[in-house]
């Protein structure tokens, strides 16, 4: 049976909503999911899973410091080989939530690439990257919810955004030929 590791960090709840949608989609397809919110002392072995999903919000073009620290510590516990040989039967997906008030999607892309490199160094190829718009929850940044390049992002991710995540995850599962017991 295929199984998945879903790791994420969420400050305001946006990334948590996406993680919950991914978890429900995998569960619907009979894939056993171990879901963890990233914290300092969390220890997991990516290679115990067929599919590893890794998500975080975007803070100044990168994942937050707690996520970066976790990834570095995780990498230090793994046997990272030169040329990062692929581990057959393992797949990765990275996802983020972002507000993009200045340059839109391009603010999310570096965070996706950054997280993806930690999976790829472990020999887990990244099969998909999902960037989902999410509103700012900080009272000091409320103006960015309506004045940024993406227009009015209040209330996002919304049902439409999460439906897109669900559809994309289903398509990726089909592409990878992953399915659990149904």
Secondary structure, DSSP 4 states (H G I P E B T S, - for coil): --EEEEEE--SSSHHHHHHHHHHHHHHHTT-EEEEEE--TT----GGG-SEEEEEEE-BTTB--HHHHHHHHHHHHHS-PPTT----TT-EEEEEEEE--TTTTTHHHHHHHHHHHHHHHHTT-EEEEEEEEE----SGGGTTHHHHSTT---TT-S-HHHHHHHHHHHHHHHHHHT-----
